[in-house]
């Protein structure tokens, strides 16, 4: 599937959809921590050294990383296929900015 860059559609959204940038930055730091400790975590899990795992930082666990909308940073109602939130998706789809998406009617 082709990846669509939604950053350029940023200007089309109202400010009310935006998450605080501190939350978005915190999530990026978590991603970096997960990447940093990934090999060590895999090694400790293979050895079943759970005491060693407990010594790692909490943010080294991949479950602490949150999926966020690429446009607004919103974490709730995230659509994985498009990597955006439902509100952003609705706005962009209604504007015809997402290729192949049409409003259904029956």
N, C-alpha and C positions, 0 to 999 in steps of 0.2 A: 504494500500500500504506500502511496506517495505521502510524504510528510509535508504538512502545510505549516508555514511560518505565520503564527498569529500575532507576532509582535507588531507588525505593521498595521493591524486593525485596532491597536490600542487606543488610538484617538477617537474611535467611534463609540466607545463605551462611556457611560456616565460615571462620575467619580464614586458614586455610592456602591458600585460593584467591587471596588478595589479593597484588597486586604492591606493591613498595615505593613509597611516595608520591613519593619523589625521582625515580623513573623516569617516573612519570605526569606530574609537573610539568615534567620536562625535555622530554617529548614535547609538552606544551602550549606551552612556549617555542619549540620548533621550528616548531610550527604558526603561531605569531605571526610568526616570522621569515620563513617562506614567504609569508605573506600580505603582509607589509611590502614584500618585494622582488619580488612577482609581476609587477607592471607593468614594472619595470626589466629583469627577466630576459626577459620576452617581447620587449621592445624590442631588447635585445642579441642575442637569438637570431634575430630578424628580420633584423638587420644582419649576422648571422654573425660577430659580434665575440666570438670565443672567449677572447681575452686579457682582455677586459672581464668576461666571465663568471667567469673564474678569479679576479678581484679581489674578487668577492662572497664573503660568508661561506659556509662549507660548508653550514650549516644553512638556507641560502636555497633549497636544492634540495628539491623536493617528495618526492624518493625517500627522503629521510632521515626523513620522518615515518612512524611506525609505527602501524598499526591496533591499537587496544587495546580490550579489553572495557569497556563502559560501567559494568559493575557492579564487577568485580574489578580492572580495570586490566591483566589478563594479556594478553600480546602474541601468544603462541603459540596455535595451534588456534583462530583467530578466524573466526567465521561472519559474513560480510558482511551477509547478509540480515537478521539479527537484531541485529547489532553487539554480539555477546557471544561469549565463548569457549565451547568445547564443554562444559567442565565446568559452567559456569554454566547453559548451555542445558539440559544433562541434568537438573540439579537443579530448575530452574524448570519444565521440561516434565513431570518426574515429579510435581511438586507440583500440576500443572494450572494454572500461573500464566501460561502463554503461550497465548493464544486460538488455536484452530484446529490445534494440534499434538497429535497422538495417537500413542501407541506402536504401532508396526506389528507385525503378526504374520502369519505365512504357513505 
